[in-house]
Amino acid sequence: MNAPQPLKGLRVVEFTHMVMGPTCGMVLADMGAEVIKVEPIEGEGTRRLLGAGAGFFPMFNRNKKSIGIDLKQPEGAAAARRLAASADVVAENFKPGALAKFGLDYASLSAVNDRLIYVSHKGFLPGPYEHRTALDEVVQMMGGLAYMTGRPGDPLRAGTSVNDIMGGLFGAIGTLGALIQRGITGKGMEVQSALYENNVFLMGQHMLQYAMTGRHPQPMPARDNPWAVYDVFTVKDGEQIFLAAVSDGQWQTFCDALGFVDLKADLLLATNNDRVKVRPQLLATLRERLAGRSAAELAAIFEQAGLPFAAIRKPEDLFDDPHLNATGGLADVVLPDGDKAGQTVKTTLFPITLAGERLPVRLQPPRFAAHTDELLQGLGYAAAEIEDFKHRAVVA
């Protein structure tokens, strides 16, 4: 709790749902901003998701306050506008034009407060595609990521919400830049981030690979690997481990550590490019020689030798990761919803340090509308007025 809070005193009001917009708000909240999550009158839908979406809300909504407002009621929209008028930053990730009918678009809000920074997270930046409905998986397919991830002929989405999360990060980066500019000019601005453009940014290295070589990039499982020893090996008892030797020095260390004197002396394997030319045969030899060794034994050898290696782990294995637990990379959160509401579990922290400190969980992922009274009173609403709003389901 001693970590710096560079954004302390900054108020952020977010009209967000799912992952991209909430990620932006979480980053700003982790850095000390007061982030107010405006939820629909029934609560944000990710509170009720099952399966792969079950972790969305507690992951991306820590360090925030929650207020429930029915924007479709005039008094609700008015309360939301009053709340937005109190903000330094408004964040949203709805379809283009969705908030304009409530007077919560950038044009309406900036006319009242020209210092406002308004960060929009969309499927596409303005252009021919902007009115399409986008999802992370949609842009992974159309943006080349699924092609690069899967085997040839079998496009496969990445194993996490990579564009949603990174789109939120880019929104937060743009917000930080806009805050610095506001400090110079006194004026706010609109910031936009988008799933598709995020995905294309990730594909930039492969686009330039094609521009440089004239050869179509192959999907990662079938790529022309620039390193001979850079693969997953199945070893004793069917365990798997990733092993690598990406330089000639590492190759010599690799052979010394594993006792492969003959391979080290083979002039046909002297340089990385030599080894790449015979990669299939070399890997077959290595797989045969390593098959009887355990993953733990190989990990110990590689760690001692300073060579790259990695056990193949599942997400749940990370809860017991000694490095994460020793360095404070995991923190306790109390689940706000679902069958396990009230239970304390571990979550991952924003992967940076400030002044040597990880950014902590200051506020638990909020129970729905837990801060409605506090926030409305702060906007000047009387207690009786708030109770009337609740009775008529204007707010929750």
C-alpha positions in Angstrom: 0.0 0.0 0.0 3.1 2.3 -0.1 3.2 2.3 -3.9 3.0 5.7 -5.6 -0.4 6.8 -6.9 0.6 9.2 -9.7 -3.1 9.6 -10.7 -4.5 10.3 -7.2 -7.0 13.1 -7.4 -8.0 12.3 -10.9 -11.7 11.3 -11.4 -12.6 8.8 -14.1 -16.1 8.0 -15.0 -16.5 4.9 -17.2 -19.4 3.7 -19.2 -17.9 0.3 -20.0 -18.6 -3.4 -20.2 -16.9 -6.6 -21.1 -13.0 -6.3 -21.2 -11.6 -3.5 -23.3 -13.1 -0.4 -21.7 -12.8 -1.9 -18.1 -9.1 -2.7 -18.7 -8.5 1.0 -19.5 -10.3 2.0 -16.3 -8.4 -0.7 -14.3 -5.0 0.7 -15.4 -6.0 4.2 -14.4 -7.5 3.0 -11.1 -4.4 0.9 -10.3 -2.3 4.1 -10.7 -4.4 5.9 -8.1 -7.3 7.5 -10.0 -10.8 7.5 -8.6 -12.6 5.3 -11.2 -16.4 5.2 -11.1 -18.1 2.4 -13.0 -21.5 3.4 -14.3 -23.5 0.2 -14.6 -27.0 -0.4 -16.1 -29.8 -0.7 -13.6 -29.5 -4.5 -13.6 -25.7 -4.5 -13.2 -23.1 -5.1 -15.9 -23.6 -8.3 -17.8 -20.1 -9.7 -17.1 -21.1 -10.1 -13.5 -23.2 -13.0 -14.6 -21.0 -14.6 -17.3 -20.1 -18.3 -17.0 -17.3 -20.4 -18.5 -14.4 -18.5 -20.0 -16.0 -15.2 -19.1 -16.4 -15.9 -15.4 -13.3 -14.1 -14.4 -13.9 -10.9 -16.5 -15.5 -8.8 -13.8 -13.3 -9.5 -10.8 -10.2 -9.2 -13.0 -10.8 -5.9 -14.7 -12.9 -4.0 -12.2 -10.8 -3.8 -9.0 -10.0 -0.4 -7.5 -13.3 1.0 -8.8 -16.5 2.3 -7.4 -19.9 1.2 -8.7 -23.1 3.1 -9.3 -26.2 1.8 -11.1 -28.1 4.2 -13.3 -30.9 3.7 -15.8 -29.9 5.9 -18.7 -33.2 5.4 -20.4 -35.0 7.4 -17.8 -34.5 11.2 -18.1 -33.5 11.6 -14.5 -31.0 8.8 -14.9 -29.4 10.3 -18.0 -29.3 13.7 -16.2 -27.5 12.1 -13.2 -25.0 10.4 -15.5 -24.3 13.8 -17.2 -23.8 15.5 -13.9 -21.4 12.7 -12.9 -19.6 13.0 -16.2 -19.3 16.7 -15.7 -17.4 16.1 -12.5 -14.8 13.9 -14.3 -11.4 14.5 -15.6 -11.7 11.5 -17.9 -14.7 9.7 -19.3 -14.2 6.2 -20.8 -16.6 4.2 -22.9 -16.7 1.2 -25.2 -20.2 1.2 -26.7 -21.1 1.2 -30.4 -20.6 4.5 -32.3 -23.4 6.9 -31.4 -24.8 4.8 -28.6 -24.2 7.4 -25.8 -25.0 10.4 -27.9 -28.7 10.0 -27.4 -28.1 10.4 -23.7 -25.9 13.5 -24.1 -22.9 11.5 -23.0 -20.9 11.7 -26.2 -17.6 13.7 -26.5 -19.2 16.6 -28.3 -21.9 17.1 -25.7 -19.7 16.7 -22.7 -16.7 18.7 -24.0 -19.1 21.6 -24.7 -19.7 21.8 -20.9 -16.1 21.0 -19.9 -13.3 21.7 -22.4 -10.8 20.1 -20.1 -12.4 16.7 -20.4 -10.5 13.8 -21.8 -12.8 11.3 -23.5 -11.5 7.9 -24.3 -13.5 5.7 -26.6 -12.8 2.0 -27.2 -14.3 0.7 -30.4 -14.2 -2.3 -32.7 -12.7 -0.1 -35.5 -11.3 3.4 -35.7 -13.5 5.7 -37.9 -13.7 4.4 -41.5 -15.5 1.9 -43.7 -15.6 -0.7 -41.0 -16.6 1.5 -38.0 -20.2 0.4 -37.8 -19.4 -3.3 -37.9 -19.9 -5.3 -34.7 -16.5 -6.4 -33.6 -15.3 -9.0 -31.0 -11.8 -10.0 -30.1 -12.2 -13.2 -32.1 -13.6 -11.3 -35.1 -10.6 -9.1 -35.4 -8.2 -12.0 -34.8 -9.7 -13.7 -37.8 -9.7 -10.7 -40.1 -6.5 -9.2 -38.8 -4.2 -12.2 -39.4 -3.6 -13.2 -35.8 -5.7 -16.4 -36.0 -3.9 -17.4 -39.2 -0.5 -16.9 -37.5 -1.5 -18.7 -34.3 -3.1 -21.9 -35.8 -1.7 -24.7 -37.9 -1.9 -24.2 -41.7 -5.6 -24.3 -42.7 -6.7 -24.2 -39.1 -7.0 -20.6 -37.9 -7.0 -20.4 -34.1 -7.7 -17.5 -31.8 -5.1 -16.7 -29.2 -5.6 -18.1 -25.7 -6.6 -14.9 -24.0 -8.6 -11.7 -24.8 -5.4 -10.2 -26.3 -7.0 -7.4 -28.4 -9.5 -6.5 -25.7 -6.8 -6.2 -23.1 -4.3 -4.4 -25.3 -7.0 -2.2 -26.7 -7.7 -1.0 -23.1 -4.0 -0.6 -22.5 -3.6 1.6 -25.6 -6.7 3.6 -24.4 -4.9 4.2 -21.1 -1.7 5.2 -22.8 -3.6 7.7 -25.0 -5.3 9.0 -21.8 -1.9 9.5 -20.1 -0.6 11.4 -23.1 -3.7 13.6 -23.2 -3.3 14.4 -19.5 0.2 15.6 -20.1 -1.0 17.7 -23.0 -3.8 19.1 -20.9 -1.3 20.1 -18.3 0.4 22.2 -21.0 -2.6 23.7 -22.9 -5.4 23.4 -20.3 -7.5 21.7 -22.9 -8.8 18.1 -23.1 -9.2 15.9 -26.1 -10.8 12.8 -27.5 -8.7 9.6 -27.4 -9.7 6.5 -29.5 -8.5 2.9 -29.3 -9.9 0.0 -31.4 -9.7 -3.8 -31.5 -9.0 -4.1 -35.2 -6.2 -1.5 -35.3 -4.7 -3.1 -32.2 -4.6 -6.5 -33.9 -3.1 -5.0 -37.1 -0.4 -3.4 -34.9 0.4 -6.8 -33.5 0.7 -8.1 -37.1 3.1 -5.3 -38.1 6.2 -7.5 -37.7 4.8 -10.1 -40.0 3.7 -7.5 -42.6 7.2 -6.1 -42.6 8.6 -9.7 -42.8 6.7 -10.1 -46.0 7.8 -6.7 -47.3 11.4 -7.5 -46.5 11.5 -11.1 -47.8 8.7 -11.2 -50.4 7.6 -14.5 -48.8 4.3 -15.1 -47.2 4.7 -15.5 -43.4 3.9 -19.1 -42.3 1.7 -19.7 -39.3 3.8 -20.0 -36.2 3.5 -23.8 -35.9 4.9 -24.1 -39.5 7.1 -21.1 -39.6 10.7 -21.1 -40.9 12.3 -21.0 -37.5 15.4 -18.9 -37.4 16.8 -21.0 -34.5 17.5 -24.7 -34.7 16.9 -25.6 -31.0 13.7 -23.7 -30.1 10.9 -26.2 -29.5 8.7 -28.2 -27.1 10.0 -31.6 -26.2 8.0 -34.5 -24.9 10.2 -36.2 -22.2 9.9 -38.8 -19.5 6.4 -39.8 -18.4 4.9 -37.7 -21.2 5.8 -34.4 -19.6 6.6 -31.5 -21.9 9.2 -28.7 -21.7 10.3 -25.9 -24.0 14.0 -25.8 -24.6 16.1 -23.4 -26.6 19.6 -22.5 -27.7 19.5 -19.4 -29.9 23.2 -18.6 -30.3 26.3 -20.5 -31.0 27.5 -19.9 -27.5 24.3 -21.3 -26.1 24.6 -24.3 -28.4 28.0 -25.1 -27.0 26.7 -24.6 -23.4 23.7 -26.8 -24.3 25.9 -29.6 -25.5 28.2 -29.3 -22.5 25.3 -29.3 -20.0 23.7 -32.4 -21.5 26.9 -34.2 -22.3 26.5 -34.1 -26.1 30.2 -34.1 -26.9 29.7 -35.5 -30.4 27.2 -32.9 -31.4 29.4 -30.1 -30.1 32.3 -31.4 -32.2 30.2 -31.9 -35.4 31.4 -29.2 -37.9 28.0 -29.6 -39.7 26.4 -28.1 -36.6 29.0 -25.4 -35.9 26.8 -22.3 -36.5 23.1 -21.6 -36.0 22.5 -21.4 -39.7 24.2 -24.7 -40.2 22.0 -26.2 -37.6 18.9 -24.6 -39.1 19.6 -26.3 -42.4 19.4 -29.7 -40.8 16.8 -28.8 -38.1 14.4 -31.7 -38.7 17.2 -34.3 -38.3 18.8 -32.5 -35.4 15.4 -32.2 -33.5 14.8 -35.9 -34.1 18.2 -36.7 -32.6 17.5 -34.5 -29.6 14.0 -35.8 -29.0 15.4 -39.4 -28.9 18.2 -38.4 -26.5 16.0 -36.4 -24.1 13.1 -38.8 -24.0 14.3 -40.5 -20.9 15.0 -37.4 -18.9 12.4 -35.8 -16.7 11.2 -32.3 -17.2 12.4 -31.4 -13.6 15.9 -32.7 -14.3 16.1 -30.7 -17.6 14.8 -27.6 -15.9 17.5 -27.8 -13.2 20.2 -28.4 -15.8 19.1 -25.5 -18.0 18.6 -23.1 -15.0 22.1 -23.9 -13.8 23.6 -23.4 -17.3 21.7 -20.1 -17.9 19.8 -21.5 -20.9 16.2 -20.7 -21.9 13.6 -23.2 -20.8 10.0 -23.3 -19.7 7.7 -25.9 -18.2 4.4 -26.2 -20.0 1.9 -25.0 -17.5 -1.9 -24.3 -17.1 -3.3 -21.0 -15.8 -4.2 -22.5 -12.5 -0.5 -23.5 -12.0 0.4 -19.9 -11.7 -1.3 -19.5 -8.3 1.6 -21.6 -6.9 4.4 -19.9 -8.9 7.2 -19.3 -6.5 8.4 -16.1 -8.3 5.0 -14.5 -8.4 4.4 -15.3 -4.8 7.8 -14.1 -3.7 7.6 -10.8 -5.5 4.1 -9.9 -4.8 2.8 -10.4 -8.3 -0.5 -11.9 -7.0 -2.9 -10.1 -4.6 -6.0 -11.0 -2.7 -9.4 -10.0 -4.0 -12.9 -10.7 -2.7 -15.3 -12.0 -5.3 -18.3 -9.7 -5.6 -20.7 -12.0 -7.5 -21.7 -15.5 -8.3 -21.8 -18.7 -6.3 -18.4 -17.8 -4.6 -19.3 -14.2 -3.8 -17.5 -13.1 -0.6 -14.6 -15.6 -1.1 -11.0 -14.4 -1.2 -9.0 -15.5 -4.2 -5.7 -14.4 -5.9 -5.6 -12.1 -8.8 -2.7 -10.8 -11.0 -1.5 -7.2 -10.6 -0.6 -4.7 -13.3 2.9 -5.9 -14.5 4.9 -2.8 -13.6 6.6 -1.4 -10.5 6.6 2.3 -9.6 9.5 3.3 -7.2 10.1 -0.4 -6.8 6.5 -1.2 -5.7 3.7 -3.2 -7.3 0.4 -1.3 -7.6 -1.9 -2.9 -5.1 -5.6 -3.7 -4.8 -6.9 -0.6 -2.8 -10.6 -1.3 -3.5 -12.1 -4.7 -4.0 -14.1 -5.4 -7.2 -17.2 -3.6 -6.2 -20.6 -5.1 -5.4 -23.2 -3.8 -7.8 -24.2 -0.2 -7.0 -22.2 -0.2 -3.7 -21.3 3.5 -4.0 -24.6 4.9 -5.4 -25.5 6.9 -2.4 -22.0 8.2 -1.7 -21.6 9.4 -5.3 -25.0 10.9 -5.8 -24.7 12.8 -2.5 -21.3 14.1 -3.7 -23.1 15.5 -6.8 -25.6 17.4 -4.6 -28.6 15.0 -4.6 -30.5 15.0 -1.3 -31.1 11.8 0.6 -34.9 11.9 -0.1 -34.3 12.4 -3.8 -31.9 9.4 -3.9 -34.5 7.3 -2.2 -37.1 8.4 -4.7 -34.8 7.5 -7.5 -34.3 4.0 -6.1 -38.0 3.5 -5.6 -38.6 4.3 -9.3 -35.5 2.3 -10.4 -33.8 5.4 -11.8 -30.7 4.3 -9.9 -29.8 1.1 -8.0 
